[in-house]
Amino acid sequence: MADPALPSSFPKAVLFDLLTALLDSWTVWNRAAGSEAMGRAWRSTYLRLTYASAGYVGYETLVERAAAEVGLPASAADALAATWLELTPWSGAAAALSALRPHCKLGIVTNCSERLGRLAAGILPVQWDVVVTAERAGAYKPDPRPYALALTELSVDAADAAFVAGSSYDLFGTAKCGLRTYWHNRIGLAPVAGAPAPEIESPTLDSLIAWASRFGGTAPAHSGARQ
């Protein structure tokens, strides 16, 4: 909780990664892969492919390519698509969005196709001010274009916005854009080599509101605090 003795100063907008920071997509991928081990290997390979892509390549194409790389049949990608609406919010996600809503514009920046990204965004009980998919931006994060498009459509400068990441890959992009970042590292992913440090890394969203409410203060001299 925020310290009631301190004045609140929220950012003008908070942007979120969707499929890792807000939604538990790992369980759906694991189920489609047949096991947690194969699901994690598949998802990790997919993340590597998307974040290394110079421009937008069809989301479903990269999901299928990642499945093939780890030895899964094409039917795994079909199973993932068939269970897409079984994605569920992480505990604390809905409460955090509800608490932020009176203070900030809220947006999504997601590495997904337009169709699947919109469906996933609709799972959360909030009216989004902007939803930017990799398909619409023409590039996957951490390319600066998806973040920049969201900020442009919100008419908010990067200095006045915050980002909630689900993966350390995002930290490369948010650093380039000048977005202060909270890394919701729910499953304890190891940071990618060379990734800039976030202001906060936490396995939950419990510290998000307190962090956001102090946004107007001076950014901390050190980064990477773990909660």
LUMFILO-830088 format. One record per residue: residue in three letters; chain; x, y, z of N, C-alpha, C in turn. Coordinates in Angstrom, 2 decimals, padded with zeros to 5 digits, always signed. Layout:
<rs>
(ALA,A,(X,Y,Z),(X,Y,Z),(X,Y,Z)),
...
</rs>
This chain:
<rs>
(MET,A,(+000.84,-001.20,+000.00),(+000.00,+000.00,+000.00),(+000.88,+001.25,+000.00)),
(ALA,A,(+000.36,+002.31,-000.61),(+001.10,+003.57,-000.60),(+001.08,+004.18,+000.80)),
(ASP,A,(+002.14,+004.90,+001.16),(+002.22,+005.58,+002.44),(+001.24,+006.76,+002.42)),
(PRO,A,(+000.22,+006.77,+003.30),(-000.78,+007.84,+003.28),(-000.19,+009.20,+003.62)),
(ALA,A,(+001.01,+009.23,+004.20),(+001.63,+010.49,+004.55),(+002.26,+011.17,+003.34)),
(LEU,A,(+002.43,+010.42,+002.25),(+003.05,+010.97,+001.06),(+001.99,+011.32,+000.03)),
(PRO,A,(+002.13,+012.46,-000.65),(+001.16,+012.81,-001.68),(+001.25,+011.86,-002.87)),
(SER,A,(+000.11,+011.50,-003.46),(+000.10,+010.61,-004.61),(+000.41,+011.40,-005.87)),
(SER,A,(+001.14,+010.80,-006.75),(+001.46,+011.43,-008.02),(+001.63,+010.33,-009.06)),
(PHE,A,(+000.51,+009.90,-009.62),(+000.51,+008.80,-010.56),(+001.00,+009.25,-011.94)),
(PRO,A,(+001.49,+008.32,-012.75),(+001.80,+008.66,-014.15),(+000.51,+008.96,-014.91)),
(LYS,A,(+000.65,+009.61,-016.05),(-000.52,+009.88,-016.87),(-001.06,+008.61,-017.52)),
(ALA,A,(-000.19,+007.63,-017.72),(-000.60,+006.37,-018.33),(+000.26,+005.24,-017.80)),
(VAL,A,(-000.35,+004.08,-017.68),(+000.38,+002.85,-017.37),(+000.10,+001.86,-018.49)),
(LEU,A,(+001.17,+001.40,-019.12),(+001.07,+000.41,-020.19),(+001.47,-000.95,-019.64)),
(PHE,A,(+000.85,-002.00,-020.18),(+001.09,-003.35,-019.69),(+001.44,-004.31,-020.82)),
(ASP,A,(+002.39,-005.18,-020.55),(+002.47,-006.41,-021.32),(+001.22,-007.20,-020.97)),
(LEU,A,(+000.67,-007.92,-021.93),(-000.60,-008.60,-021.71),(-000.46,-010.06,-021.33)),
(LEU,A,(+000.27,-010.81,-022.16),(+000.23,-012.27,-022.06),(+001.14,-012.86,-021.00)),
(THR,A,(+001.97,-012.02,-020.37),(+002.82,-012.51,-019.29),(+002.65,-011.69,-018.02)),
(ALA,A,(+002.47,-010.39,-018.15),(+002.34,-009.53,-016.96),(+000.95,-009.58,-016.36)),
(LEU,A,(-000.09,-009.70,-017.21),(-001.47,-009.67,-016.70),(-002.18,-011.01,-016.75)),
(LEU,A,(-001.89,-011.80,-017.77),(-002.57,-013.09,-017.95),(-001.63,-014.26,-017.77)),
(ASP,A,(-002.15,-015.32,-017.21),(-001.39,-016.56,-017.07),(-001.50,-017.35,-018.37)),
(SER,A,(-000.63,-017.01,-019.31),(-000.64,-017.75,-020.56),(+000.21,-019.02,-020.47)),
(TRP,A,(+001.08,-019.10,-019.46),(+001.94,-020.28,-019.32),(+001.12,-021.56,-019.15)),
(THR,A,(+000.06,-021.51,-018.36),(-000.75,-022.71,-018.12),(-001.39,-023.20,-019.41)),
(VAL,A,(-001.87,-022.28,-020.24),(-002.50,-022.66,-021.50),(-001.48,-023.26,-022.46)),
(TRP,A,(-000.30,-022.66,-022.53),(+000.76,-023.21,-023.38),(+001.19,-024.60,-022.88)),
(ASN,A,(+001.34,-024.76,-021.57),(+001.74,-026.06,-021.01),(+000.72,-027.14,-021.35)),
(ARG,A,(-000.56,-026.78,-021.24),(-001.63,-027.74,-021.53),(-001.61,-028.15,-023.00)),
(ALA,A,(-001.40,-027.17,-023.87),(-001.37,-027.46,-025.31),(-000.15,-028.31,-025.67)),
(ALA,A,(+000.94,-028.12,-024.93),(+002.17,-028.87,-025.20),(+002.17,-030.26,-024.59)),
(GLY,A,(+001.31,-030.49,-023.62),(+001.23,-031.81,-023.00),(+001.98,-031.94,-021.70)),
(SER,A,(+002.81,-030.95,-021.35),(+003.53,-030.98,-020.08),(+004.11,-029.61,-019.80)),
(GLU,A,(+004.41,-029.37,-018.53),(+005.00,-028.08,-018.17),(+006.37,-027.90,-018.80)),
(ALA,A,(+007.17,-028.98,-018.81),(+008.53,-028.87,-019.36),(+008.49,-028.50,-020.84)),
(MET,A,(+007.63,-029.18,-021.60),(+007.55,-028.89,-023.03),(+006.90,-027.53,-023.29)),
(GLY,A,(+005.93,-027.19,-022.45),(+005.29,-025.90,-022.60),(+006.26,-024.75,-022.38)),
(ARG,A,(+007.10,-024.87,-021.36),(+008.07,-023.82,-021.08),(+009.12,-023.73,-022.19)),
(ALA,A,(+009.56,-024.89,-022.67),(+010.55,-024.89,-023.76),(+009.96,-024.25,-025.01)),
(TRP,A,(+008.72,-024.57,-025.32),(+008.03,-024.01,-026.49),(+007.85,-022.50,-026.33)),
(ARG,A,(+007.36,-022.09,-025.18),(+007.12,-020.67,-024.95),(+008.42,-019.88,-024.96)),
(SER,A,(+009.47,-020.42,-024.35),(+010.75,-019.73,-024.33),(+011.31,-019.57,-025.75)),
(THR,A,(+011.13,-020.59,-026.57),(+011.59,-020.52,-027.96),(+010.78,-019.48,-028.72)),
(TYR,A,(+009.49,-019.48,-028.50),(+008.63,-018.47,-029.14),(+009.05,-017.06,-028.74)),
(LEU,A,(+009.32,-016.85,-027.44),(+009.75,-015.53,-026.98),(+011.03,-015.10,-027.68)),
(ARG,A,(+011.97,-016.03,-027.80),(+013.23,-015.72,-028.47),(+012.98,-015.33,-029.92)),
(LEU,A,(+012.10,-016.04,-030.61),(+011.82,-015.75,-032.01),(+011.13,-014.40,-032.19)),
(THR,A,(+010.16,-014.12,-031.34),(+009.43,-012.86,-031.49),(+010.31,-011.67,-031.16)),
(TYR,A,(+011.04,-011.76,-030.07),(+011.84,-010.62,-029.66),(+013.03,-010.39,-030.58)),
(ALA,A,(+013.43,-011.40,-031.35),(+014.55,-011.25,-032.29),(+014.07,-010.83,-033.68)),
(SER,A,(+012.77,-010.80,-033.89),(+012.23,-010.48,-035.21),(+012.40,-009.01,-035.53)),
(ALA,A,(+012.91,-008.72,-036.74),(+013.14,-007.33,-037.15),(+011.84,-006.62,-037.52)),
(GLY,A,(+010.85,-007.36,-037.92),(+009.55,-006.81,-038.30),(+008.47,-007.80,-037.95)),
(TYR,A,(+007.23,-007.43,-038.22),(+006.14,-008.33,-037.85),(+006.07,-009.53,-038.78)),
(VAL,A,(+006.12,-010.70,-038.18),(+005.86,-011.97,-038.85),(+004.63,-012.52,-038.18)),
(GLY,A,(+003.73,-013.16,-038.90),(+002.48,-013.64,-038.32),(+002.68,-014.35,-036.99)),
(TYR,A,(+001.92,-013.94,-035.99),(+002.02,-014.52,-034.65),(+001.86,-016.03,-034.70)),
(GLU,A,(+000.81,-016.47,-035.38),(+000.56,-017.90,-035.46),(+001.71,-018.64,-036.15)),
(THR,A,(+002.34,-017.99,-037.12),(+003.49,-018.59,-037.81),(+004.64,-018.81,-036.84)),
(LEU,A,(+004.92,-017.82,-035.99),(+006.01,-017.96,-035.04),(+005.70,-019.00,-033.96)),
(VAL,A,(+004.44,-019.09,-033.57),(+004.03,-020.11,-032.60),(+004.28,-021.50,-033.19)),
(GLU,A,(+003.91,-021.69,-034.44),(+004.13,-022.98,-035.11),(+005.61,-023.27,-035.30)),
(ARG,A,(+006.38,-022.24,-035.65),(+007.82,-022.42,-035.85),(+008.50,-022.81,-034.54)),
(ALA,A,(+008.09,-022.17,-033.45),(+008.67,-022.50,-032.14),(+008.32,-023.93,-031.74)),
(ALA,A,(+007.09,-024.34,-032.02),(+006.68,-025.71,-031.71),(+007.56,-026.71,-032.45)),
(ALA,A,(+007.80,-026.46,-033.72),(+008.62,-027.36,-034.53),(+010.05,-027.41,-033.98)),
(GLU,A,(+010.57,-026.28,-033.55),(+011.95,-026.23,-033.05),(+012.15,-027.09,-031.81)),
(VAL,A,(+011.11,-027.21,-030.98),(+011.26,-028.00,-029.75),(+010.70,-029.41,-029.92)),
(GLY,A,(+010.29,-029.76,-031.13),(+009.84,-031.12,-031.41),(+008.38,-031.40,-031.15)),
(LEU,A,(+007.56,-030.34,-031.07),(+006.13,-030.54,-030.89),(+005.43,-030.62,-032.24)),
(PRO,A,(+004.34,-031.38,-032.33),(+003.60,-031.47,-033.59),(+002.83,-030.19,-033.88)),
(ALA,A,(+002.42,-030.01,-035.11),(+001.64,-028.83,-035.50),(+000.34,-028.74,-034.72)),
(SER,A,(-000.16,-029.88,-034.28),(-001.42,-029.89,-033.53),(-001.32,-029.13,-032.22)),
(ALA,A,(-000.11,-028.94,-031.70),(+000.06,-028.18,-030.45),(-000.37,-026.73,-030.66)),
(ALA,A,(+000.03,-026.15,-031.78),(-000.37,-024.77,-032.07),(-001.87,-024.67,-032.26)),
(ASP,A,(-002.47,-025.69,-032.88),(-003.93,-025.71,-033.04),(-004.62,-025.78,-031.69)),
(ALA,A,(-004.05,-026.57,-030.78),(-004.63,-026.71,-029.44),(-004.55,-025.39,-028.67)),
(LEU,A,(-003.44,-024.67,-028.85),(-003.30,-023.38,-028.19),(-004.36,-022.40,-028.68)),
(ALA,A,(-004.55,-022.35,-029.99),(-005.55,-021.44,-030.55),(-006.95,-021.80,-030.08)),
(ALA,A,(-007.23,-023.10,-029.96),(-008.57,-023.56,-029.58),(-008.89,-023.23,-028.12)),
(THR,A,(-007.85,-023.07,-027.29),(-008.07,-022.81,-025.86),(-007.69,-021.39,-025.47)),
(TRP,A,(-007.57,-020.50,-026.45),(-007.09,-019.14,-026.21),(-007.92,-018.40,-025.17)),
(LEU,A,(-009.23,-018.57,-025.20),(-010.09,-017.85,-024.27),(-010.10,-018.48,-022.87)),
(GLU,A,(-009.27,-019.50,-022.67),(-009.09,-020.06,-021.33),(-007.98,-019.34,-020.57)),
(LEU,A,(-007.34,-018.36,-021.20),(-006.37,-017.53,-020.51),(-007.04,-016.89,-019.29)),
(THR,A,(-006.34,-016.84,-018.18),(-006.93,-016.26,-016.96),(-006.00,-015.19,-016.39)),
(PRO,A,(-006.56,-014.15,-015.79),(-005.73,-013.11,-015.17),(-004.95,-013.66,-013.98)),
(TRP,A,(-003.74,-013.17,-013.80),(-003.00,-013.48,-012.58),(-003.76,-012.90,-011.39)),
(SER,A,(-003.61,-013.51,-010.24),(-004.21,-012.94,-009.03),(-003.64,-011.54,-008.81)),
(GLY,A,(-004.50,-010.62,-008.49),(-004.08,-009.25,-008.25),(-004.17,-008.36,-009.47)),
(ALA,A,(-004.31,-008.94,-010.66),(-004.33,-008.13,-011.89),(-005.57,-007.25,-011.95)),
(ALA,A,(-006.74,-007.83,-011.75),(-007.97,-007.06,-011.84),(-008.01,-005.97,-010.77)),
(ALA,A,(-007.56,-006.28,-009.56),(-007.56,-005.30,-008.48),(-006.61,-004.14,-008.78)),
(ALA,A,(-005.45,-004.45,-009.36),(-004.48,-003.41,-009.69),(-005.04,-002.48,-010.77)),
(LEU,A,(-005.67,-003.05,-011.78),(-006.25,-002.24,-012.84),(-007.36,-001.35,-012.31)),
(SER,A,(-008.18,-001.90,-011.44),(-009.27,-001.13,-010.84),(-008.73,+000.03,-010.01)),
(ALA,A,(-007.64,-000.21,-009.29),(-007.06,+000.84,-008.45),(-006.41,+001.94,-009.29)),
(LEU,A,(-005.84,+001.56,-010.43),(-005.18,+002.54,-011.30),(-006.18,+003.35,-012.13)),
(ARG,A,(-007.32,+002.76,-012.44),(-008.26,+003.36,-013.39),(-008.64,+004.81,-013.07)),
(PRO,A,(-008.87,+005.18,-011.81),(-009.24,+006.59,-011.55),(-008.09,+007.58,-011.76)),
(HIS,A,(-006.87,+007.08,-011.83),(-005.70,+007.96,-011.85),(-004.98,+008.04,-013.19)),
(CYS,A,(-005.09,+007.02,-014.02),(-004.24,+006.90,-015.20),(-005.02,+006.40,-016.41)),
(LYS,A,(-004.51,+006.73,-017.57),(-004.93,+006.01,-018.76),(-004.27,+004.63,-018.72)),
(LEU,A,(-004.97,+003.64,-019.25),(-004.46,+002.27,-019.22),(-004.36,+001.71,-020.63)),
(GLY,A,(-003.25,+001.05,-020.91),(-003.06,+000.51,-022.24),(-002.30,-000.80,-022.24)),
(ILE,A,(-002.40,-001.48,-023.36),(-001.70,-002.75,-023.57),(-000.76,-002.60,-024.76)),
(VAL,A,(+000.42,-003.18,-024.61),(+001.37,-003.31,-025.72),(+001.77,-004.78,-025.74)),
(THR,A,(+001.28,-005.52,-026.72),(+001.43,-006.97,-026.70),(+001.99,-007.54,-027.99)),
(ASN,A,(+002.84,-008.54,-027.84),(+003.38,-009.26,-028.97),(+002.38,-010.32,-029.40)),
(CYS,A,(+001.42,-009.90,-030.19),(+000.35,-010.80,-030.59),(-000.27,-010.32,-031.89)),
(SER,A,(-001.06,-011.19,-032.51),(-001.83,-010.76,-033.67),(-002.96,-009.86,-033.22)),
(GLU,A,(-003.52,-009.10,-034.14),(-004.62,-008.20,-033.79),(-005.82,-008.97,-033.26)),
(ARG,A,(-006.19,-010.05,-033.92),(-007.38,-010.81,-033.52),(-007.21,-011.42,-032.13)),
(LEU,A,(-006.10,-012.15,-031.93),(-005.90,-012.82,-030.64),(-005.60,-011.83,-029.53)),
(GLY,A,(-004.90,-010.75,-029.86),(-004.60,-009.74,-028.85),(-005.87,-009.08,-028.33)),
(ARG,A,(-006.79,-008.75,-029.24),(-008.05,-008.14,-028.82),(-008.88,-009.10,-027.97)),
(LEU,A,(-008.89,-010.36,-028.36),(-009.63,-011.35,-027.57),(-009.06,-011.47,-026.16)),
(ALA,A,(-007.74,-011.53,-026.06),(-007.10,-011.66,-024.75),(-007.31,-010.41,-023.90)),
(ALA,A,(-007.22,-009.24,-024.53),(-007.43,-007.99,-023.77),(-008.83,-007.94,-023.19)),
(GLY,A,(-009.80,-008.52,-023.90),(-011.18,-008.52,-023.45),(-011.45,-009.40,-022.26)),
(ILE,A,(-010.49,-010.25,-021.90),(-010.67,-011.13,-020.75),(-010.61,-010.32,-019.44)),
(LEU,A,(-009.87,-009.22,-019.47),(-009.70,-008.41,-018.26),(-010.84,-007.41,-018.10)),
(PRO,A,(-011.32,-007.20,-016.88),(-012.49,-006.35,-016.64),(-012.14,-004.86,-016.59)),
(VAL,A,(-011.68,-004.32,-017.71),(-011.30,-002.91,-017.75),(-011.54,-002.38,-019.16)),
(GLN,A,(-011.86,-001.11,-019.25),(-011.99,-000.47,-020.55),(-010.63,+000.14,-020.89)),
(TRP,A,(-009.97,-000.44,-021.87),(-008.63,+000.01,-022.24),(-008.70,+001.30,-023.04)),
(ASP,A,(-007.73,+002.17,-022.78),(-007.62,+003.40,-023.56),(-006.89,+003.16,-024.87)),
(VAL,A,(-006.05,+002.15,-024.91),(-005.37,+001.78,-026.14),(-004.94,+000.32,-026.04)),
(VAL,A,(-005.02,-000.38,-027.16),(-004.50,-001.74,-027.26),(-003.64,-001.77,-028.53)),
(VAL,A,(-002.35,-001.96,-028.34),(-001.42,-002.03,-029.47),(-000.87,-003.44,-029.57)),
(THR,A,(-001.10,-004.07,-030.69),(-000.54,-005.40,-030.96),(+000.67,-005.25,-031.86)),
(ALA,A,(+001.50,-006.28,-031.87),(+002.67,-006.28,-032.76),(+002.22,-006.17,-034.21)),
(GLU,A,(+001.11,-006.82,-034.54),(+000.62,-006.76,-035.92),(+000.28,-005.33,-036.32)),
(ARG,A,(-000.39,-004.61,-035.45),(-000.79,-003.25,-035.79),(+000.41,-002.30,-035.82)),
(ALA,A,(+001.39,-002.56,-034.95),(+002.58,-001.70,-034.91),(+003.58,-002.03,-036.01)),
(GLY,A,(+003.46,-003.23,-036.58),(+004.40,-003.64,-037.62),(+005.71,-004.16,-037.10)),
(ALA,A,(+005.77,-004.46,-035.79),(+007.00,-004.95,-035.18),(+006.69,-005.57,-033.82)),
(TYR,A,(+007.53,-006.49,-033.41),(+007.43,-007.08,-032.08),(+008.29,-006.30,-031.10)),
(LYS,A,(+007.84,-006.21,-029.86),(+008.71,-005.72,-028.81),(+009.93,-006.64,-028.72)),
(PRO,A,(+011.10,-006.11,-028.37),(+011.37,-004.79,-027.80),(+011.68,-003.69,-028.82)),
(ASP,A,(+011.34,-003.88,-030.08),(+011.42,-002.77,-031.03),(+010.63,-001.59,-030.44)),
(PRO,A,(+011.14,-000.38,-030.52),(+010.45,+000.75,-029.90),(+009.09,+001.07,-030.51)),
(ARG,A,(+008.80,+000.59,-031.73),(+007.58,+001.01,-032.41),(+006.28,+000.68,-031.67)),
(PRO,A,(+006.12,-000.51,-031.11),(+004.85,-000.76,-030.40),(+004.63,+000.16,-029.20)),
(TYR,A,(+005.67,+000.39,-028.39),(+005.55,+001.29,-027.25),(+005.24,+002.71,-027.73)),
(ALA,A,(+005.96,+003.15,-028.76),(+005.79,+004.52,-029.27),(+004.40,+004.73,-029.83)),
(LEU,A,(+003.85,+003.72,-030.50),(+002.50,+003.85,-031.05),(+001.48,+004.03,-029.93)),
(ALA,A,(+001.63,+003.24,-028.87),(+000.70,+003.37,-027.73),(+000.77,+004.77,-027.13)),
(LEU,A,(+001.98,+005.27,-026.93),(+002.14,+006.60,-026.34),(+001.56,+007.68,-027.25)),
(THR,A,(+001.79,+007.55,-028.55),(+001.25,+008.52,-029.50),(-000.27,+008.55,-029.46)),
(GLU,A,(-000.88,+007.37,-029.44),(-002.34,+007.31,-029.45),(-002.95,+007.79,-028.12)),
(LEU,A,(-002.17,+007.73,-027.06),(-002.63,+008.25,-025.77),(-002.29,+009.72,-025.59)),
(SER,A,(-001.47,+010.27,-026.48),(-000.98,+011.65,-026.35),(-000.26,+011.85,-025.02)),
(VAL,A,(+000.59,+010.89,-024.69),(+001.37,+010.93,-023.45),(+002.85,+010.74,-023.79)),
(ASP,A,(+003.70,+011.55,-023.19),(+005.14,+011.39,-023.38),(+005.65,+010.20,-022.55)),
(ALA,A,(+006.74,+009.60,-023.01),(+007.32,+008.46,-022.29),(+007.67,+008.83,-020.85)),
(ALA,A,(+008.12,+010.05,-020.63),(+008.50,+010.48,-019.28),(+007.32,+010.52,-018.32)),
(ASP,A,(+006.12,+010.56,-018.88),(+004.91,+010.64,-018.06),(+004.15,+009.31,-018.01)),
(ALA,A,(+004.80,+008.25,-018.44),(+004.15,+006.93,-018.49),(+005.02,+005.88,-017.82)),
(ALA,A,(+004.39,+004.79,-017.44),(+005.09,+003.66,-016.85),(+004.72,+002.40,-017.61)),
(PHE,A,(+005.55,+001.38,-017.47),(+005.30,+000.11,-018.15),(+005.42,-001.03,-017.16)),
(VAL,A,(+004.50,-002.00,-017.28),(+004.56,-003.21,-016.46),(+004.91,-004.36,-017.39)),
(ALA,A,(+006.11,-004.88,-017.23),(+006.63,-005.94,-018.09),(+006.34,-007.31,-017.51)),
(GLY,A,(+006.33,-008.31,-018.38),(+006.19,-009.69,-017.93),(+007.43,-010.50,-018.20)),
(SER,A,(+008.34,-009.94,-018.99),(+009.56,-010.63,-019.39),(+010.69,-009.61,-019.45)),
(SER,A,(+011.91,-010.07,-019.22),(+013.04,-009.14,-019.26),(+013.35,-008.66,-020.67)),
(TYR,A,(+012.81,-009.32,-021.69),(+013.00,-008.82,-023.06),(+012.42,-007.41,-023.19)),
(ASP,A,(+011.30,-007.17,-022.52),(+010.67,-005.86,-022.57),(+011.60,-004.76,-022.07)),
(LEU,A,(+012.50,-005.10,-021.17),(+013.35,-004.09,-020.56),(+014.27,-003.41,-021.58)),
(PHE,A,(+014.64,-004.13,-022.64),(+015.44,-003.51,-023.70),(+014.64,-002.40,-024.37)),
(GLY,A,(+013.37,-002.69,-024.66),(+012.53,-001.72,-025.36),(+012.15,-000.55,-024.49)),
(THR,A,(+011.78,-000.81,-023.23),(+011.37,+000.29,-022.36),(+012.55,+001.21,-022.04)),
(ALA,A,(+013.74,+000.64,-021.95),(+014.93,+001.47,-021.72),(+015.17,+002.40,-022.91)),
(LYS,A,(+015.00,+001.88,-024.12),(+015.19,+002.70,-025.31),(+014.16,+003.83,-025.38)),
(CYS,A,(+012.95,+003.55,-024.92),(+011.88,+004.54,-025.00),(+011.84,+005.49,-023.81)),
(GLY,A,(+012.58,+005.16,-022.76),(+012.56,+006.00,-021.57),(+011.37,+005.76,-020.67)),
(LEU,A,(+010.85,+004.53,-020.68),(+009.71,+004.17,-019.84),(+010.19,+003.53,-018.54)),
(ARG,A,(+009.83,+004.10,-017.42),(+010.12,+003.47,-016.13),(+009.32,+002.18,-016.03)),
(THR,A,(+009.96,+001.12,-015.51),(+009.39,-000.22,-015.66),(+009.34,-001.02,-014.36)),
(TYR,A,(+008.19,-001.66,-014.18),(+007.95,-002.62,-013.09),(+007.90,-003.99,-013.76)),
(TRP,A,(+008.79,-004.90,-013.37),(+008.80,-006.24,-013.96),(+008.03,-007.19,-013.06)),
(HIS,A,(+006.85,-007.60,-013.53),(+006.06,-008.61,-012.82),(+006.57,-009.98,-013.27)),
(ASN,A,(+007.52,-010.50,-012.53),(+008.20,-011.76,-012.89),(+007.53,-012.90,-012.14)),
(ARG,A,(+006.34,-013.25,-012.57),(+005.49,-014.17,-011.81),(+006.11,-015.55,-011.63)),
(ILE,A,(+006.74,-016.08,-012.66),(+007.23,-017.46,-012.57),(+008.73,-017.55,-012.33)),
(GLY,A,(+009.35,-016.42,-012.02),(+010.77,-016.43,-011.68),(+011.70,-016.65,-012.85)),
(LEU,A,(+011.40,-016.00,-013.99),(+012.27,-016.12,-015.15),(+013.62,-015.46,-014.89)),
(ALA,A,(+014.69,-016.08,-015.37),(+016.01,-015.46,-015.28),(+016.07,-014.32,-016.30)),
(PRO,A,(+016.67,-013.20,-015.95),(+016.77,-012.11,-016.93),(+017.64,-012.50,-018.11)),
(VAL,A,(+017.28,-012.01,-019.28),(+018.07,-012.24,-020.48),(+019.39,-011.50,-020.33)),
(ALA,A,(+020.46,-012.09,-020.83),(+021.78,-011.47,-020.72),(+021.76,-010.05,-021.29)),
(GLY,A,(+022.26,-009.12,-020.51),(+022.36,-007.74,-020.97),(+021.11,-006.90,-020.77)),
(ALA,A,(+020.05,-007.49,-020.23),(+018.81,-006.73,-020.05),(+019.01,-005.63,-019.01)),
(PRO,A,(+018.55,-004.42,-019.30),(+018.63,-003.35,-018.29),(+017.79,-003.73,-017.08)),
(ALA,A,(+018.14,-003.18,-015.94),(+017.39,-003.48,-014.71),(+016.09,-002.67,-014.68)),
(PRO,A,(+015.01,-003.27,-014.21),(+013.78,-002.50,-013.98),(+013.91,-001.72,-012.69)),
(GLU,A,(+012.96,-000.81,-012.44),(+012.96,-000.15,-011.13),(+012.58,-001.13,-010.04)),
(ILE,A,(+011.64,-002.01,-010.34),(+011.20,-003.03,-009.39),(+011.03,-004.34,-010.13)),
(GLU,A,(+011.47,-005.44,-009.52),(+011.16,-006.79,-009.99),(+010.42,-007.49,-008.86)),
(SER,A,(+009.25,-008.02,-009.17),(+008.44,-008.64,-008.13),(+007.68,-009.84,-008.70)),
(PRO,A,(+007.49,-010.90,-007.90),(+006.70,-012.04,-008.35),(+005.20,-011.79,-008.31)),
(THR,A,(+004.80,-010.62,-007.83),(+003.37,-010.28,-007.76),(+003.17,-008.85,-008.22)),
(LEU,A,(+001.90,-008.44,-008.28),(+001.56,-007.06,-008.59),(+001.26,-006.26,-007.32)),
(ASP,A,(+001.57,-006.83,-006.17),(+001.18,-006.22,-004.90),(+001.80,-004.84,-004.67)),
(SER,A,(+002.99,-004.61,-005.22),(+003.68,-003.33,-004.98),(+003.43,-002.31,-006.09)),
(LEU,A,(+002.62,-002.67,-007.08),(+002.46,-001.81,-008.25),(+001.81,-000.47,-007.90)),
(ILE,A,(+000.74,-000.49,-007.12),(+000.02,+000.75,-006.84),(+000.88,+001.70,-006.03)),
(ALA,A,(+001.58,+001.18,-005.03),(+002.45,+002.04,-004.23),(+003.54,+002.65,-005.10)),
(TRP,A,(+004.11,+001.85,-005.99),(+005.15,+002.36,-006.90),(+004.59,+003.42,-007.83)),
(ALA,A,(+003.45,+003.13,-008.42),(+002.85,+004.08,-009.37),(+002.43,+005.37,-008.68)),
(SER,A,(+001.98,+005.27,-007.44),(+001.50,+006.46,-006.74),(+002.62,+007.42,-006.38)),
(ARG,A,(+003.85,+006.94,-006.42),(+005.01,+007.79,-006.14),(+005.74,+008.19,-007.42)),
(PHE,A,(+005.08,+008.00,-008.55),(+005.72,+008.19,-009.84),(+006.24,+009.61,-010.04)),
(GLY,A,(+005.54,+010.59,-009.51),(+005.93,+011.98,-009.72),(+007.18,+012.38,-008.97)),
(GLY,A,(+007.63,+011.53,-008.04),(+008.87,+011.83,-007.32),(+010.08,+011.53,-008.19)),
(THR,A,(+011.23,+011.79,-007.68),(+012.46,+011.52,-008.42),(+012.66,+010.04,-008.57)),
(ALA,A,(+013.01,+009.59,-009.77),(+013.29,+008.17,-010.00),(+014.46,+007.75,-009.13)),
(PRO,A,(+014.43,+006.53,-008.59),(+015.50,+006.08,-007.71),(+016.84,+006.04,-008.42)),
(ALA,A,(+017.90,+006.33,-007.67),(+019.24,+006.32,-008.27),(+019.68,+004.93,-008.63)),
(HIS,A,(+019.15,+003.92,-007.91),(+019.47,+002.54,-008.23),(+018.24,+001.85,-008.79)),
(SER,A,(+018.47,+000.79,-009.53),(+017.35,+000.07,-010.13),(+017.45,-001.40,-009.77)),
(GLY,A,(+016.39,-002.12,-010.10),(+016.41,-003.56,-009.93),(+016.01,-004.02,-008.53)),
(ALA,A,(+015.35,-003.17,-007.76),(+014.93,-003.57,-006.43),(+013.95,-004.73,-006.54)),
(ARG,A,(+014.14,-005.74,-005.70),(+013.25,-006.88,-005.68),(+012.28,-006.76,-004.52)),
(GLN,A,(+011.03,-007.10,-004.80),(+009.99,-007.00,-003.77),(+009.59,-008.40,-003.31)),
</rs>
